[in-house]
Amino acid sequence: MKDYIEERAIGIANYIIENNATVRQTAKAFGISKSTVHKDVTDRLMQINPTLAKQARKVLDVNKSERHIRGGLATREKYLHQHYV
């Protein structure tokens, strides 16, 4: 694996842990796709630093379990701010 990929995977994991970030937020911050973020955290990071990978995975699992709630809140906000004529 190339050095820059290893560094990116570690940087992604640290970002996720420090900011309690979602895959989408992380992808936007690093300018990469959601698929790349997921691949870096689940596959590549396990080979580089398994402990860090497990910590990042915990955060992502919590985010995944809460995503349906966040989606509902976002939809609610959307309709609360619409003005009917």
Beta strands, then each sheet from edge to edge (+ up, - down):
end
